[in-house]
Amino acid sequence: MITFADPSRIGYSLPMKSTIELPDDLKRRIDLLAERSNLSPSRIIEDALSHGRSLAWQEKWTSGVRAGLAEAEAGEFVSEEEIDAVLNKYAKA
């Protein structure tokens, strides 16, 4: 079940329920992404529709965040010198 705003109620944001049928493989991807990102499947679909965040984009972003968190938990941080080098590289003259 996916919740959308009812456009007929101008000034109000009362939810309306809509049901869509999805192929099994797409449903599995949405469910897995929802589990990994701690979001509901409805929110995953809402982000795709409202903000143009495709399922592939959301999967890639979530994977990157998880990888970054794993590195941080392992104590893998960049040095202050490395940060300065990147900032100086892109600093406006």
SULKA-V666870 format. One line per field, one symbol per residue. ss: DSSP state (H for helix, E for strand, C for the rest). psi: psi as a letter, one per 30 degrees, with the letter a starting at -180 (. if undefined). burial: # if it has 16 or more other ideal C-beta (glycine too) atoms within 10 Angstrom, else .. A space follows every 10 residues. Layout:
# SULKA-V666870
ss = ???
psi = ???
burial = ???
This chain:
# SULKA-V666870
ss = CEEEECCCCC CCCCEEEECC CCCHHHHHHH HHHHHHHCCC HHHHHHHHHH HCCCHHHHHH HHHHHHHHHH HHHCCCCCCH HHHHHHHHHH CCC
psi = kkklkjffik flhklkkkkl kkkeeeeeee eeeeeffhll eeeeeeeeee ggjleeeeee eeeeeeeeee eefggjllle eeeeeeeeeg kk.
burial = .#........ .......... ........## ..##..#.#. ##.#####.. .......##. .#........ .......... .......... ...
